[in-house]
Amino acid sequence: MKILVPVKRVPDPTQKAKIKDGHIDLTGATWIVNTFDEYAIETALRLVENGADNTRLPGGEIVVVSLGPNDAAKEIRTCLAMGADRAIHVAANDAEIDALIVVKVLSAIVAAEKPDVVIMGKQAVDGDANQVGQMLAAKLGWPQATFAASIELGADKASFTVGREVDGGVEYKKVPLHSVITVDLRIVGPRAVKNGVTPESHNYSGEGARLPSLKGIMAAKKKPLEVKPVTLAAGSTTVLGLTPPEERKAGRIVGEGPEAVVELVKLLRFEAKVI
């Protein structure tokens, strides 16, 4: 099985965002692999391995693809160190990239690589747009299953049963190969991914995606990383400007006991104007 995993490098979300001249100032930012894309790589690895003895299954291949500037190669190498087999780096400036551009590039990569399935994070933690997976499926004309909390490879090796958390419980969808699957955080649960080879009794750590080992880091240096320069058309999204939210006003105590209710209702109605 050949799995294509699109990944994105994002600024570390634990850092405080800085806004300068109406745009996010990324000077000195620390970059990481998008968390949900790490989960997608973990999902792909579990589908092509025997987790009990940590061996790869014959014919399994994981290809990661990323759009970004030259220094995005560091995050791509991290994906290879996790266990991906090879990578494609579409060299482009971050300012040139929007969701539609990404979809057009990925559809061309899919046409060239002919993967059996595309597995990707449900969204990027910088923009939180949750668009690319759905748009890519529409562009390709492929079935899609989004927000996957569990994935089970069918006994026929030609379909997946995908569990999705919804308001009323868990919804299950069966999709064939040549689908786009986006994953949610619960996909890294101890038994969330089943491939019919890893024993049912085996539990993964369930604490997120695996970390690159020293052996994996050294091996990643020798794995193929193909750089594809590309000339991008103008994006369809224009950022007019960004402003930080207003500082929150300090709260106040209006009193205690039943007497405070009258005062609270008065403030909500005449000052806050919310009732």
N, C-alpha and C positions, 0 to 999 in steps of 0.2 A: 504494500500500500504506500502510495506517495502522497504525503500531506504537505500542503503549502500553508505556511503560517506568516501572515503579514505582521510586522512589529513596528512600533514607533518609539523613538526616543523622546522623553518628556523631561521638563525641569522637575527636580525633586520636589514633590508637593509639600514636604515638611518645611521647605524654605518659605519665608514670607515674600509675597509678591510685591515688586516695586513698580510703580507706574511713573513714567517720565514722558513728557510731551505727548500725552494721550495714548501711549503704547506701553506694553509691559517691557520693563528694562531687564533683559536677561544677562547683563554684564556680570560675569563672575558666577553665573548659575551652575549648579551641579546637575548633570544629566544622568538619567537612569532609563532602563527599559520600562515601558509602560506596564504597570502591575498586571492588568488583565491580559496583556500579551504574554507575560511570563506564565500566567495560568494556561494560556493556549498552548504554549510550548510543553508545559507539564502534561497537559491532556494528550498531545500528540505522542509524547514519549511513552506514556502509559498504554497507548493503543498499539505500539510497535515493539513492546518488550514483554518479557516474562518478569514481572516485578519481584517474584519470589527469589529467583537466582540472579536477577539483574543482567539478563542476556537479551540481546536484540533478536527479533524474529527475522527470518530470511525474507528479503524483498521489501523490508520497511525502509522508507527514506523520508526524512524531514528536511524541507527546504524553507528557510526564512527569507523574507524579502522586506526591505525597508527603504523608504524615501527620506533623504536628508542630506545635509552637507557632509564634507569629507570627514570631519571629526566624529560623525555618527558611527564610524567603523568600530569604535570602542564598544558601543552598546551592542552592535551586531556580533562582535567577537564574544561578548558575554553570552549571547544566545547559543553560539557554537559550543562554548564551554559547558553549557547546560546539557548538551547532547545532540543538538541539531547537526545534520550531516554536512550541509553546505549553505551558502548564503548568497543573495543577490542584493547589491547596494545600488539603488537608483539615485545617482548623485543629483541633488537639487537644493536650492536655497529654501530655508524654512518659509521665508516670506512669499515664495511662489506657490506654496502648497495649500490647497483647501480640500474639502471632502470629495468634490467632483473630480479634481485633478488626480487624487489618490485612486479613486475608482477606475478612471480611464487607464492609469498606469497598471493597476493590478489586473484589470481585464486582459491587457496585452500580455502580462506575465503568465496568466493562467492559460492563454491561448498557446504560448510558447512552451510552457512546462508540462501542460496536460496532467495536473494532479488529480488524484482520485477524490479529494475533498479539500476544502479550505476551512481551516479552523483559526479563529482570531478572537481577540478580546472583544467584549461587548461595547467598549468605549475606551477612549483615551482619558486619562485622569487630568489632563491639562484643560481641554475644552469641554469634556463631558457631553459631547454632541450625540453620540450613539447613532451615527448615520451610515458609516462606511459599509458595515456588514450587509445591511438591508439594501443599500444602493448597489453594492457589488452583485448581490444575488439577482436583482432586477436587471442589471446590465448584462449579466451572463445568461439570464433565463433559467437559472438554477433554483431548485427548492431551497428554503432556508429554515433554520431553527435557531431562534435567538434566545439569549439569556439562559444557556444550558447550565443546569445544576448537576446533571448526570448524563452520561453517554454510555450506551452499550452497543458494541458491534454485533450485528446479527449473526446467527449461525451460518447463514449463507455467504457471509463476508461481503455482502453487497448492499447492506443497509445499516442504518443506525437508529436506535430508539433513544430519543432525547427527552429527558425530564426537565420541565420548566416550572419554577415556583410561581404560582399565581395566587390571587387573593383567597380563593376557595381551597387551596391545597397544592397539588402537583399535577400538572398537565403533561401528558406524554404524546410526543409526535414521532412518527416513523418516517424517515427520509432516506432516499437512496444515495448511493455514491454520486459524486458530482453534485454536492450540495454545499452551501455555506452555513457553517455553524459558528455562532458567537457564544462565548462562555462567560459565566458569572463566577463570583468568588467561591461558591460552594462546589465547583467542579474539582477542587483540590481536596475534597473530603477523602477519608480513608478508603472508601469503596465506591467512589463516584464514577469511576471509569472502569468498564469491564470489556475485555477483548476476547474472552473465551479461552485464553491461555493462562494468564495469571490466575492462580488458584483463588476460589471464592474466599478461602480462609485468610488470604493475605491482606494485611492492612497497610496502606501507605501512611506516612506521618500525619497527613491532614493539617499541616501547619503552613501551608502555602506551597509555592513552587520550590523545587529542589535548588540548592545553591551549587554553583560550579565547584567541583573538586579541584585540587591542585593538578591531578592527572588530566582532568577535563580542560583546565586552563592551558596546560602545555599542549594538549592535542589540538586545541582550537587554533593555535598559531599556524598549524599545517593544513587546516581544512580549507577547501576552496571558498574564496570570497570574490565573486565576480562583480566588478564595478561597471555599471551601465550609465554613461552620460546620456542625458536626455534634454531636449529643448521643450519646455513646457509652454502650452498656450496660456493666455491670461486666465486667471482664476475667476470664478463666478461670485466670489465673496469679497466685499470691500469692508475693511474695518474703519469706521469713521472716527472712532476715538474710544478711549476707556477712561473712566473716572472711578476712584475708590468710593465705596458706600459712605454715607454720612455717619459721623460718629454717633454711637448710640447714647441717648440721654440716660442719665442715672435714674433708677427707679425711686419710688418713695412709698412710705408706709402711710396709709390713709386712716389708720386707727385699728381698733380691736373689737371683736364681738359684733353683735347684730347692728350696732350703731354705725359701724364702718361700711355696711352694705349700701346704705342710702348715699353716703359720700362717694363710694366707688361707682355706683350707677350714675350719679351726677357727673363725675369726671369722665366716664366713658361716653356719656351722651353729649355733653356740651364742650368738653375740652378735646378728647380724642376723636369724637364724632364717629364712633364705630357702632353705636346702637341708636 
